[in-house]
Amino acid sequence: DGDVVDAPCDPDPSTAGDTILLFDGFNDALGSSWTATTPGAWVVQGGELVVSNVATQDYLRTTVTEVQHLAIEASYRVDKLETTATTHLVAVHAHDPRPAGVSSLECGVVHADSGTGDVVDLETNQSTSAQPTMGSAFNSASLYQAAAYDSGNSVGCTVLGDGHALGAVQAAVTPDAVPAIALTARAVTARFQWILVVGH
């Protein structure tokens, strides 16, 4: 569409006007713009961001320019599931950080040791949507991508495994800007290759 975001990263390839708000390939140490819930749990090693030893849900946060339409994409591998918990999670997250802000979204995969198995899960401040994955979402030999697109009052969430769709879900959200961006994990050792945030 002639804007600065090329395929396949463009969340809206038929409409010009997208811009890259953030890209981090984790080739250097984390900059001061990143803040972790548990700083020692998030470490850059060998060109990847490694998160480990997080028994409860942990976040690595930053902020981007406020826009009304936002896409977040991240690529990662899962090395192992920690035995300290029965529920495991890898996701991308965004929220409205204003004191009265309520809009939020979280898109990723959840594994329960008993019951539901692997699901693609999308949670917003208004609703939750989930579906069983079409294949394993926590295979240590696979490369995964999670992507969320926030547009108006809805969010779409898609997760790929080795280039194949594992699932896609949608949910309603309060239509406010969500410039606080995060990667999040629970009870896994995961390696993120990059994160990309595109705005319109």
Disulfide bonds with the S-S distance in Angstrom:
Cys107-Cys157 2.10
